[in-house]
Amino acid sequence: MVASSGFYLVMSVILSVLIVSAVQVHPVKRNIVSYAICMSEYSWMDDSQGNSPCLTVAYVEAPCYGNTYEQQILVNGDMYALPNSSNANACYCSWSSYNLMMACTLCQGVITSSVSEWPAWAAGCTTNQSWTQEYFPSGLVLAGASIPYWATTNPSTWTYETFNILDANATYQKNSSSITPSASSLSSGGSSPSSSRSSSKSIDVGAIVGGTIGGAAALSFLAFAAYLLYRRHAYRKGGYALAINQQGMTFIPSSHNRIPSDISDLVPSISGPLAMYRQSVYPSQQYRTAYPPPHRSFLPLPRMDVSVYTTHTGNGQRSDAIPMV
């Protein structure tokens, strides 16, 4: 029973590890979407994953909103909100946030929607002016998208410090790569990131790989331990069965595993051919009759004569009778 309990305990541990591994390998699903759609002539603004500026800016904002962000569609006369005391954060005040948000405004083809100037955008980030000095917040990681190189430009270098298609396209013609920011690849102090395409992996991808390898190693170890316990349980069970089989032809008295000294009360319960001859049966003989060895038969029964004879009654009638024994 101990080995069996241990086996079931190990199996329950394996199930728990599977659940934990599933949580590590499959992180909480992010809700990052864009309802705004860019016109096809602005496809050059897409990142290396093929995301439009509207979807890319949703990925840029998401790290500061619990990995959940919805980029809304613009209608005539609308514009995206400037940073203020309620929405200003490191993501929303960054260079890429401003550039991509303004690109999303223009690529939808809404003529009456206006583009904000960078000074007006940065003015809403008074909580922390350092937020306006980076193209993406330091210490955060962008997962699922990349930032086109033109979107990493310091907005103060645009003509009239305002995002415009001509300047952005000219930057794209010089460098069409995309950047995947990480904690080690971010630049600060107003400088732009390297023009080479970043090959660094995001933290959550590393966590997925590490969790997968660690989970596989843990499962392998637990499976091996479970196998050893199962073998031990099977060995003990097999040994017990062998002992029972070896004792299969041995008579074991039911009362305290010993033969009573007084066997006189066993005689009346004897039946069969030996009882007809009033032969006493002792324990050793009883064992042999309970398990007769091969090529041995019981004593033959006495012959019973049951012949029918005929008698005649007083009135001369014939009668068949069976003799009494």
Residue frames as qw, qx, qy, qz and C-alpha x, y, z in Angstrom:
[[0.000, 0.883, 0.469, 0.000, 0.00, 0.00, 0.00],
 [0.325, -0.752, 0.098, 0.565, 2.90, 2.39, 0.72],
 [0.345, -0.133, 0.599, 0.710, 4.38, 1.90, -2.73],
 [0.163, 0.602, 0.702, 0.345, 0.94, 2.29, -4.32],
 [0.139, -0.912, -0.296, 0.247, 0.31, 5.53, -2.41],
 [0.356, -0.574, 0.314, 0.667, 3.71, 6.83, -3.45],
 [0.337, 0.193, 0.696, 0.604, 2.96, 6.02, -7.08],
 [0.055, 0.798, 0.569, 0.192, -0.30, 7.97, -7.03],
 [0.289, -0.840, -0.072, 0.453, 1.42, 10.86, -5.24],
 [0.376, -0.303, 0.486, 0.729, 4.06, 11.08, -7.96],
 [0.227, 0.462, 0.707, 0.484, 1.38, 11.03, -10.65],
 [0.083, -0.904, -0.410, 0.083, -0.44, 13.93, -8.98],
 [0.350, -0.682, 0.186, 0.614, 2.83, 15.87, -8.84],
 [0.366, 0.044, 0.638, 0.677, 3.37, 15.25, -12.57],
 [0.107, 0.729, 0.619, 0.271, -0.10, 16.63, -13.34],
 [0.233, -0.896, -0.168, 0.338, 0.64, 19.73, -11.26],
 [0.395, -0.442, 0.405, 0.696, 3.92, 20.29, -13.09],
 [0.310, 0.366, 0.693, 0.538, 2.12, 19.94, -16.43],
 [0.014, -0.888, -0.459, -0.032, -0.33, 22.64, -15.43],
 [0.327, -0.806, 0.091, 0.485, 2.46, 24.97, -14.25],
 [0.433, -0.159, 0.576, 0.675, 4.44, 24.30, -17.46],
 [0.247, 0.620, 0.647, 0.369, 1.40, 25.06, -19.57],
 [0.118, -0.950, -0.235, 0.170, 1.05, 28.41, -17.81],
 [0.395, -0.641, 0.327, 0.572, 4.76, 29.20, -18.34],
 [0.410, 0.047, 0.678, 0.608, 4.88, 28.11, -21.97],
 [0.043, 0.610, 0.581, 0.537, 1.63, 29.87, -22.83],
 [0.129, -0.126, -0.362, 0.915, 1.62, 33.29, -21.13],
 [0.246, 0.619, 0.563, -0.488, -1.57, 35.27, -20.55],
 [0.429, 0.507, 0.552, 0.504, -3.05, 36.20, -23.89],
 [0.124, -0.342, -0.052, 0.930, -2.66, 39.85, -24.80],
 [0.332, 0.741, 0.584, -0.020, -5.49, 41.89, -26.24],
 [0.160, -0.529, 0.248, 0.796, -3.73, 44.22, -28.67],
 [0.449, 0.533, 0.672, 0.250, -5.84, 45.23, -31.65],
 [0.016, -0.310, 0.143, 0.940, -6.36, 48.09, -34.08],
 [0.442, 0.615, 0.630, -0.174, -9.72, 48.94, -35.55],
 [0.225, 0.834, -0.172, -0.473, -8.09, 51.57, -37.74],
 [0.818, 0.215, 0.444, 0.296, -7.05, 50.42, -41.22],
 [0.148, -0.615, 0.330, 0.701, -4.41, 52.08, -43.38],
 [0.694, 0.651, -0.021, -0.308, -4.76, 52.63, -47.10],
 [0.945, 0.111, 0.170, 0.257, -2.63, 50.40, -49.34],
 [0.495, 0.751, -0.126, 0.418, -0.36, 53.24, -50.58],
 [0.258, -0.797, 0.414, -0.357, 1.02, 53.56, -47.06],
 [0.986, -0.125, -0.111, 0.016, 2.23, 49.97, -46.87],
 [0.580, 0.484, -0.394, 0.525, 5.84, 51.18, -46.76],
 [0.284, -0.629, 0.358, -0.630, 5.10, 52.31, -43.19],
 [0.930, -0.266, -0.163, -0.194, 4.54, 48.71, -42.07],
 [0.407, -0.682, 0.606, -0.046, 7.00, 47.08, -39.68],
 [0.151, 0.400, -0.878, -0.215, 8.95, 43.91, -40.46],
 [0.277, 0.161, 0.917, -0.238, 6.00, 41.78, -39.24],
 [0.014, -0.366, -0.696, -0.617, 3.66, 43.48, -41.71],
 [0.150, -0.680, -0.612, 0.376, 1.82, 45.46, -39.03],
 [0.179, 0.776, 0.261, 0.545, 0.42, 48.81, -40.09],
 [0.158, 0.359, -0.369, 0.843, 1.38, 51.96, -38.12],
 [0.585, -0.444, -0.021, -0.679, -2.00, 51.77, -36.38],
 [0.933, -0.255, -0.248, -0.046, -1.38, 48.25, -35.10],
 [0.654, 0.224, -0.393, 0.606, 2.29, 48.93, -34.36],
 [0.088, -0.488, 0.274, -0.824, 1.40, 51.91, -32.15],
 [0.800, -0.420, -0.103, -0.415, -1.01, 49.67, -30.23],
 [0.898, -0.052, -0.315, 0.303, 1.94, 47.35, -29.48],
 [0.351, 0.398, -0.317, 0.786, 4.03, 50.35, -28.42],
 [0.391, -0.506, 0.141, -0.756, 1.35, 51.53, -25.97],
 [0.842, -0.261, -0.412, -0.232, 0.45, 48.07, -24.62],
 [0.621, 0.040, -0.599, 0.504, 3.42, 47.56, -22.20],
 [0.009, 0.141, -0.387, 0.911, 2.18, 50.53, -20.16],
 [0.620, -0.112, 0.009, -0.776, -1.43, 49.29, -20.14],
 [0.661, -0.163, 0.678, -0.278, -1.06, 45.72, -18.94],
 [0.177, -0.118, 0.865, 0.455, -0.41, 44.37, -22.46],
 [0.247, 0.617, 0.747, 0.012, -3.89, 45.46, -23.52],
 [0.023, 0.487, -0.065, -0.871, -4.56, 48.28, -25.97],
 [0.464, 0.578, 0.658, 0.134, -7.13, 49.03, -28.63],
 [0.150, -0.218, 0.255, 0.930, -6.34, 51.57, -31.33],
 [0.386, 0.622, 0.562, -0.386, -9.58, 53.25, -32.28],
 [0.426, 0.438, 0.529, 0.589, -10.59, 54.32, -35.76],
 [0.057, -0.338, -0.090, 0.935, -10.81, 58.01, -36.61],
 [0.302, 0.712, 0.623, 0.119, -13.84, 59.70, -38.09],
 [0.304, 0.631, 0.176, 0.691, -13.99, 63.07, -39.78],
 [0.199, -0.817, 0.057, -0.539, -12.88, 65.88, -37.54],
 [0.827, -0.561, 0.025, 0.019, -11.45, 63.61, -34.83],
 [0.393, 0.669, -0.559, 0.292, -7.87, 63.39, -33.68],
 [0.769, -0.192, -0.548, 0.266, -5.99, 61.21, -31.24],
 [0.453, -0.882, -0.125, -0.038, -5.79, 62.62, -27.72],
 [0.301, 0.701, -0.457, 0.456, -2.71, 64.50, -26.63],
 [0.562, -0.121, -0.684, 0.448, -0.92, 63.32, -23.50],
 [0.328, -0.681, 0.026, -0.655, -2.43, 64.72, -20.31],
 [0.272, -0.474, 0.662, -0.513, -2.48, 64.06, -16.59],
 [0.826, -0.044, 0.374, -0.420, -4.75, 61.01, -17.02],
 [0.944, 0.319, 0.085, -0.018, -3.10, 59.21, -19.93],
 [0.289, 0.817, -0.486, 0.115, 0.53, 60.35, -19.91],
 [0.871, -0.377, 0.303, 0.081, 3.06, 57.56, -19.34],
 [0.368, -0.539, 0.594, 0.470, 6.45, 56.42, -20.60],
 [0.480, 0.248, 0.764, 0.353, 4.92, 54.67, -23.63],
 [0.275, 0.832, 0.480, 0.029, 2.51, 57.38, -24.73],
 [0.070, -0.954, 0.109, 0.271, 5.11, 60.15, -24.44],
 [0.635, -0.279, 0.529, 0.490, 7.84, 58.35, -26.42],
 [0.105, 0.470, -0.458, -0.747, 9.06, 59.33, -29.90],
 [0.038, -0.050, -0.921, -0.384, 7.71, 56.20, -31.57],
 [0.113, 0.558, 0.760, -0.314, 4.30, 56.71, -29.97],
 [0.180, 0.698, 0.065, -0.690, 4.00, 60.22, -31.43],
 [0.101, 0.397, -0.656, -0.634, 5.38, 59.29, -34.87],
 [0.011, -0.155, -0.965, -0.209, 3.24, 56.18, -35.25],
 [0.147, 0.600, 0.651, -0.441, 0.11, 57.84, -33.89],
 [0.223, 0.661, -0.108, -0.708, 0.46, 60.67, -36.43],
 [0.090, 0.233, -0.828, -0.501, 1.23, 58.17, -39.23],
 [0.094, 0.361, 0.925, -0.079, -1.94, 56.27, -38.25],
 [0.213, 0.662, 0.327, -0.640, -3.86, 59.53, -38.50],
 [0.239, 0.577, -0.403, -0.669, -2.66, 60.17, -42.07],
 [0.015, 0.153, -0.930, -0.333, -2.75, 56.62, -43.45],
 [0.288, 0.426, 0.809, -0.285, -6.48, 56.27, -42.75],
 [0.166, 0.327, 0.557, 0.745, -7.13, 58.95, -45.39],
 [0.142, -0.813, -0.540, 0.163, -9.30, 61.10, -43.10],
 [0.398, 0.543, 0.099, 0.733, -8.64, 64.51, -44.66],
 [0.255, -0.811, -0.069, -0.522, -10.17, 66.67, -41.93],
 [0.812, -0.536, -0.119, 0.198, -8.21, 64.97, -39.12],
 [0.150, 0.920, -0.300, 0.202, -5.29, 67.06, -38.02],
 [0.813, 0.074, -0.390, 0.426, -1.75, 66.13, -37.04],
 [0.473, -0.875, -0.057, 0.087, -0.48, 67.41, -33.70],
 [0.336, 0.777, -0.431, 0.314, 2.86, 69.18, -33.31],
 [0.724, -0.016, -0.582, 0.370, 5.52, 67.51, -31.22],
 [0.092, 0.249, -0.438, 0.859, 5.88, 70.44, -28.74],
 [0.610, -0.279, 0.012, -0.741, 2.15, 70.22, -27.98],
 [0.880, -0.087, -0.457, -0.097, 2.47, 66.46, -27.55],
 [0.584, 0.110, -0.561, 0.576, 5.47, 66.71, -25.23],
 [0.167, -0.420, 0.239, -0.860, 3.80, 69.46, -23.17],
 [0.786, -0.356, -0.129, -0.489, 1.39, 66.91, -21.75],
 [0.878, -0.030, -0.420, 0.229, 4.25, 64.82, -20.34],
 [0.043, -0.766, 0.339, -0.544, 5.24, 67.17, -17.51],
 [0.868, -0.469, 0.068, -0.149, 5.02, 64.31, -14.99],
 [0.726, -0.378, 0.425, 0.387, 8.38, 63.05, -16.22],
 [0.361, 0.821, -0.239, -0.373, 10.21, 64.91, -18.97],
 [0.242, -0.437, 0.830, 0.249, 12.59, 61.98, -19.47],
 [0.640, 0.338, 0.681, -0.109, 9.72, 60.14, -21.15],
 [0.520, 0.831, 0.095, -0.173, 10.09, 62.50, -24.11],
 [0.042, -0.791, 0.573, 0.213, 13.79, 61.70, -24.52],
 [0.368, -0.196, 0.899, 0.135, 13.51, 58.11, -25.77],
 [0.439, 0.123, -0.581, -0.675, 12.04, 56.42, -28.81],
 [0.755, -0.291, -0.538, -0.235, 10.79, 53.60, -26.53],
 [0.545, -0.748, 0.208, -0.316, 10.73, 53.39, -22.70],
 [0.260, 0.487, -0.796, 0.247, 13.85, 51.99, -21.06],
 [0.267, -0.156, 0.837, -0.452, 13.30, 48.76, -19.16],
 [0.733, 0.307, 0.373, -0.479, 10.29, 47.72, -21.23],
 [0.289, -0.150, 0.842, 0.430, 10.22, 45.19, -24.04],
 [0.584, 0.356, -0.141, -0.716, 8.23, 45.28, -27.25],
 [0.364, -0.047, 0.929, 0.051, 6.80, 41.85, -28.06],
 [0.499, 0.520, 0.690, -0.070, 4.93, 40.83, -31.19],
 [0.417, 0.887, 0.174, 0.096, 5.96, 43.79, -33.32],
 [0.617, -0.134, 0.068, 0.772, 8.91, 45.97, -34.28],
 [0.054, 0.867, 0.164, -0.468, 9.32, 49.70, -34.80],
 [0.668, 0.623, 0.171, 0.368, 10.14, 50.97, -38.31],
 [0.585, -0.102, -0.097, 0.799, 13.36, 52.94, -38.31],
 [0.052, 0.491, 0.213, 0.843, 11.66, 56.13, -39.50],
 [0.531, -0.704, -0.345, -0.321, 9.39, 55.98, -36.39],
 [0.733, -0.424, -0.247, 0.471, 12.42, 56.08, -34.06],
 [0.360, 0.457, 0.036, 0.812, 13.33, 59.58, -35.28],
 [0.186, -0.399, -0.448, 0.778, 13.38, 62.40, -32.74],
 [0.220, 0.773, 0.583, 0.121, 10.24, 64.39, -33.65],
 [0.148, -0.867, -0.018, 0.476, 12.01, 67.66, -32.96],
 [0.317, -0.338, 0.585, 0.666, 14.07, 67.02, -36.13],
 [0.369, 0.561, 0.702, 0.237, 11.01, 66.91, -38.39],
 [0.130, 0.345, 0.234, 0.899, 10.23, 70.01, -40.43],
 [0.365, -0.500, -0.012, -0.785, 8.47, 72.47, -38.09],
 [0.130, -0.197, 0.845, -0.480, 8.80, 69.82, -35.39],
 [0.727, 0.184, 0.287, -0.597, 5.76, 68.09, -36.85],
 [0.542, -0.008, 0.816, 0.201, 5.46, 64.62, -38.34],
 [0.546, 0.594, -0.105, -0.581, 4.97, 64.67, -42.10],
 [0.935, 0.238, 0.262, -0.020, 4.88, 62.06, -44.85],
 [0.573, 0.766, -0.251, 0.149, 7.70, 63.55, -46.92],
 [0.100, -0.718, 0.633, -0.272, 10.29, 63.52, -44.13],
 [0.761, -0.219, 0.564, -0.233, 9.23, 60.08, -42.96],
 [0.898, 0.417, 0.140, -0.012, 9.43, 58.61, -46.47],
 [0.382, 0.801, -0.422, 0.186, 12.84, 60.17, -47.04],
 [0.377, -0.561, 0.689, -0.263, 14.08, 58.47, -43.84],
 [0.882, 0.079, 0.427, -0.182, 12.54, 55.18, -45.00],
 [0.748, 0.648, -0.143, 0.027, 14.39, 55.42, -48.34],
 [0.126, 0.732, -0.619, 0.254, 17.67, 55.68, -46.45],
 [0.004, -0.194, 0.931, -0.308, 16.89, 52.86, -44.05],
 [0.658, -0.162, -0.374, -0.634, 13.90, 50.56, -44.41],
 [0.428, 0.003, -0.865, 0.260, 14.73, 48.33, -41.47],
 [0.594, -0.646, -0.209, -0.432, 12.75, 47.85, -38.27],
 [0.108, 0.445, -0.688, 0.563, 13.94, 47.86, -34.68],
 [0.729, -0.443, -0.505, -0.132, 12.94, 45.43, -31.94],
 [0.075, -0.703, 0.417, -0.571, 13.77, 47.28, -28.72],
 [0.799, -0.311, -0.492, 0.152, 14.97, 45.43, -25.65],
 [0.517, -0.841, -0.061, 0.150, 16.38, 46.49, -22.30],
 [0.652, -0.395, 0.298, 0.574, 19.95, 46.34, -23.64],
 [0.471, 0.308, 0.488, 0.667, 19.40, 47.88, -27.07],
 [0.007, 0.927, 0.372, 0.051, 17.61, 51.08, -26.07],
 [0.468, 0.207, -0.077, 0.856, 19.47, 54.35, -26.52],
 [0.222, -0.848, -0.423, 0.231, 18.87, 57.47, -24.53],
 [0.342, -0.538, 0.088, 0.766, 20.00, 61.06, -24.37],
 [0.393, 0.729, 0.020, -0.560, 18.19, 62.02, -27.57],
 [0.040, 0.447, -0.767, -0.459, 20.14, 59.78, -29.92],
 [0.831, 0.196, -0.165, -0.493, 18.50, 57.39, -32.38],
 [0.839, -0.233, 0.491, 0.011, 19.09, 53.64, -32.25],
 [0.287, -0.344, 0.732, 0.514, 21.44, 51.82, -34.58],
 [0.563, 0.388, -0.251, -0.685, 20.22, 51.54, -38.14],
 [0.260, 0.173, -0.936, -0.160, 20.91, 47.82, -38.31],
 [0.728, -0.304, -0.359, -0.498, 17.96, 45.53, -37.83],
 [0.386, -0.494, 0.644, -0.439, 17.86, 44.31, -34.26],
 [0.644, 0.082, -0.740, -0.172, 18.25, 40.58, -33.84],
 [0.073, -0.184, 0.762, -0.617, 17.67, 40.58, -30.10],
 [0.379, -0.370, -0.818, -0.225, 14.87, 38.43, -28.75],
 [0.417, -0.586, 0.021, -0.695, 12.17, 39.72, -26.47],
 [0.196, -0.355, 0.769, -0.494, 12.07, 38.65, -22.84],
 [0.773, 0.025, 0.362, -0.520, 8.83, 36.76, -23.12],
 [0.823, 0.406, -0.367, -0.151, 10.20, 34.65, -25.98],
 [0.280, 0.461, -0.765, 0.351, 13.20, 33.76, -23.80],
 [0.471, -0.204, 0.611, -0.603, 10.85, 32.91, -20.96],
 [0.883, 0.202, -0.003, -0.424, 8.87, 30.62, -23.24],
 [0.694, 0.439, -0.566, 0.073, 12.00, 28.78, -24.39],
 [0.049, 0.403, -0.754, 0.517, 13.40, 28.56, -20.86],
 [0.646, -0.106, 0.430, -0.622, 10.07, 27.40, -19.46],
 [0.890, 0.266, -0.219, -0.299, 9.77, 24.76, -22.15],
 [0.556, 0.419, -0.677, 0.239, 13.25, 23.35, -21.53],
 [0.148, -0.318, 0.696, -0.626, 12.89, 23.49, -17.76],
 [0.765, -0.011, 0.236, -0.600, 9.45, 21.91, -17.87],
 [0.850, 0.305, -0.399, -0.157, 10.67, 19.12, -20.14],
 [0.346, 0.396, -0.751, 0.400, 13.60, 18.38, -17.82],
 [0.390, -0.214, 0.584, -0.679, 11.35, 18.35, -14.75],
 [0.860, 0.112, 0.021, -0.497, 8.84, 16.07, -16.45],
 [0.714, 0.370, -0.594, 0.029, 11.58, 13.69, -17.52],
 [0.085, 0.338, -0.767, 0.539, 12.90, 13.46, -13.96],
 [0.578, -0.076, 0.448, -0.678, 9.43, 12.92, -12.48],
 [0.867, 0.233, -0.237, -0.372, 8.57, 10.32, -15.12],
 [0.538, 0.360, -0.732, 0.213, 11.76, 8.40, -14.28],
 [0.164, -0.233, 0.707, -0.648, 10.96, 8.56, -10.56],
 [0.756, 0.057, 0.175, -0.629, 7.42, 7.36, -11.23],
 [0.790, 0.311, -0.501, -0.167, 8.80, 4.48, -13.29],
 [0.274, 0.321, -0.807, 0.413, 11.10, 3.40, -10.44],
 [0.421, -0.100, 0.569, -0.700, 8.25, 3.49, -7.94],
 [0.829, 0.188, -0.099, -0.517, 6.04, 1.53, -10.30],
 [0.645, 0.332, -0.686, 0.047, 8.73, -1.12, -10.76],
 [0.007, 0.247, -0.781, 0.574, 9.13, -1.36, -7.01],
 [0.630, 0.026, 0.335, -0.700, 5.37, -1.71, -6.55],
 [0.833, 0.278, -0.325, -0.351, 5.13, -4.33, -9.30],
 [0.421, 0.362, -0.797, 0.237, 8.07, -6.27, -7.81],
 [0.236, -0.147, 0.722, -0.634, 6.47, -6.43, -4.38],
 [0.748, 0.157, 0.136, -0.631, 3.12, -7.39, -5.82],
 [0.745, 0.354, -0.535, -0.185, 4.72, -10.13, -7.93],
 [0.206, 0.314, -0.842, 0.386, 6.61, -11.52, -4.92],
 [0.482, -0.039, 0.557, -0.675, 3.42, -11.70, -2.90],
 [0.823, 0.264, -0.119, -0.488, 1.60, -13.51, -5.71],
 [0.560, 0.391, -0.730, 0.038, 4.49, -15.98, -6.01],
 [0.089, -0.219, 0.812, -0.533, 4.31, -16.78, -2.30],
 [0.678, 0.112, 0.324, -0.650, 0.57, -17.39, -2.56],
 [0.784, 0.367, -0.383, -0.323, 1.04, -19.68, -5.56],
 [0.349, 0.369, -0.831, 0.228, 3.69, -21.70, -3.76],
 [0.229, -0.046, 0.769, -0.595, 1.29, -22.26, -0.85],
 [0.610, 0.063, -0.264, -0.744, -1.62, -23.17, -3.12],
 [0.750, -0.017, -0.641, -0.160, -1.31, -26.95, -2.38],
 [0.269, 0.079, -0.739, 0.613, -0.77, -26.51, 1.36],
 [0.417, -0.661, -0.587, -0.211, -3.67, -26.86, 3.72],
 [0.121, 0.264, -0.383, 0.877, -3.89, -23.91, 6.12],
 [0.218, -0.532, -0.790, 0.212, -6.30, -24.42, 9.03],
 [0.035, -0.717, -0.296, -0.629, -8.74, -21.55, 9.43],
 [0.566, -0.805, -0.143, -0.105, -8.38, -21.29, 13.20],
 [0.390, -0.852, 0.336, 0.098, -5.18, -19.50, 14.23],
 [0.538, 0.650, -0.532, -0.074, -3.15, -21.41, 11.62],
 [0.080, -0.370, 0.898, -0.225, -2.75, -24.54, 13.77],
 [0.582, -0.144, -0.736, -0.314, -4.32, -28.01, 13.99],
 [0.596, -0.532, 0.229, -0.556, -6.46, -28.52, 17.09],
 [0.054, -0.349, 0.913, -0.203, -5.33, -31.24, 19.46],
 [0.474, 0.212, 0.773, -0.364, -8.85, -32.67, 19.80],
 [0.260, 0.200, -0.594, -0.735, -10.09, -33.92, 16.45],
 [0.185, 0.222, 0.942, -0.167, -12.87, -36.10, 17.77],
 [0.378, 0.625, 0.411, -0.545, -15.53, -33.66, 16.62],
 [0.217, 0.494, -0.531, -0.654, -14.20, -33.89, 13.07],
 [0.139, -0.004, 0.978, 0.158, -15.35, -37.51, 12.65],
 [0.368, 0.534, 0.691, -0.320, -19.15, -36.92, 12.62],
 [0.333, 0.753, -0.037, -0.566, -18.77, -34.41, 9.82],
 [0.125, -0.342, 0.809, 0.461, -17.01, -36.94, 7.57],
 [0.759, 0.400, 0.280, -0.431, -19.06, -38.10, 4.62],
 [0.483, 0.603, -0.556, -0.307, -18.46, -40.10, 1.52],
 [0.832, 0.136, -0.532, -0.076, -17.13, -43.65, 1.02],
 [0.326, 0.264, -0.731, 0.539, -14.91, -43.61, 4.12],
 [0.420, -0.208, 0.405, -0.785, -17.86, -42.81, 6.36],
 [0.855, 0.000, -0.255, -0.452, -19.78, -45.81, 5.05],
 [0.787, 0.104, -0.570, 0.215, -17.01, -48.05, 6.32],
 [0.584, -0.807, -0.072, -0.042, -16.84, -46.14, 9.65],
 [0.765, 0.128, -0.132, 0.617, -13.20, -45.40, 9.01],
 [0.314, -0.853, -0.119, 0.401, -11.72, -42.70, 11.18],
 [0.566, 0.656, 0.071, 0.494, -10.02, -39.92, 9.29],
 [0.536, -0.597, -0.099, 0.588, -7.11, -38.13, 10.88],
 [0.112, 0.880, -0.058, -0.458, -5.79, -34.75, 9.76],
 [0.187, -0.464, 0.694, 0.517, -2.99, -36.20, 7.63],
 [0.312, 0.276, 0.877, 0.240, -5.53, -38.41, 5.86],
 [0.239, 0.814, 0.437, -0.298, -7.97, -35.56, 5.51],
 [0.008, 0.733, -0.330, -0.595, -5.33, -33.51, 3.69],
 [0.199, -0.170, 0.846, 0.464, -4.75, -36.32, 1.23],
 [0.271, 0.527, 0.803, 0.057, -8.42, -36.73, 0.48],
 [0.141, 0.848, 0.194, -0.473, -8.85, -32.98, 0.03],
 [0.305, 0.772, -0.428, -0.358, -6.10, -32.91, -2.60],
 [0.931, 0.002, 0.362, 0.044, -5.83, -36.44, -4.08],
 [0.215, -0.569, 0.591, 0.531, -2.57, -37.01, -5.89],
 [0.574, 0.426, -0.446, -0.538, -2.53, -38.07, -9.53],
 [0.556, 0.178, -0.795, -0.164, -3.31, -41.71, -10.51],
 [0.037, -0.063, -0.869, 0.490, -5.14, -42.43, -7.22],
 [0.441, -0.361, -0.471, -0.673, -8.87, -43.14, -6.94],
 [0.505, -0.342, 0.434, -0.663, -11.27, -43.49, -4.06],
 [0.224, -0.026, 0.966, -0.125, -12.37, -46.90, -2.71],
 [0.288, -0.215, -0.682, -0.637, -15.29, -48.39, -4.67],
 [0.551, -0.207, 0.242, -0.772, -18.76, -48.13, -3.22],
 [0.363, -0.009, 0.916, -0.170, -20.35, -51.35, -1.95],
 [0.187, -0.113, -0.752, -0.622, -22.54, -53.08, -4.53],
 [0.449, 0.144, 0.450, -0.758, -26.20, -52.55, -4.01],
 [0.049, 0.172, 0.930, 0.320, -28.54, -55.27, -5.28],
 [0.369, 0.278, 0.227, -0.857, -31.70, -53.63, -6.43],
 [0.135, -0.054, -0.880, -0.453, -33.12, -56.55, -8.41],
 [0.586, -0.052, 0.080, -0.805, -36.88, -56.64, -8.65],
 [0.025, -0.028, -0.999, -0.012, -38.63, -59.88, -7.65],
 [0.495, -0.237, -0.419, -0.723, -42.21, -60.94, -8.05],
 [0.150, 0.039, 0.839, -0.522, -44.67, -61.89, -5.29],
 [0.318, -0.366, -0.712, -0.508, -48.24, -63.10, -5.36],
 [0.342, -0.245, 0.353, -0.836, -50.93, -61.67, -3.12],
 [0.364, 0.073, 0.855, -0.363, -53.63, -63.66, -1.45],
 [0.639, 0.519, 0.305, -0.479, -56.15, -63.03, -4.15],
 [0.797, 0.220, 0.480, 0.293, -53.76, -64.38, -6.74],
 [0.364, 0.930, 0.002, 0.047, -52.63, -61.03, -8.17],
 [0.786, 0.152, -0.067, 0.596, -49.00, -60.49, -9.20],
 [0.180, -0.983, 0.006, 0.028, -46.93, -57.74, -7.51],
 [0.687, 0.421, -0.240, 0.541, -43.42, -56.45, -8.23],
 [0.510, -0.858, -0.040, 0.035, -41.46, -55.37, -5.15],
 [0.420, 0.676, -0.437, 0.419, -38.03, -53.92, -4.42],
 [0.756, -0.318, -0.485, 0.303, -36.25, -55.58, -1.51],
 [0.321, -0.937, 0.067, -0.119, -35.39, -53.52, 1.53],
 [0.619, 0.441, -0.458, 0.461, -31.72, -52.98, 2.27]]
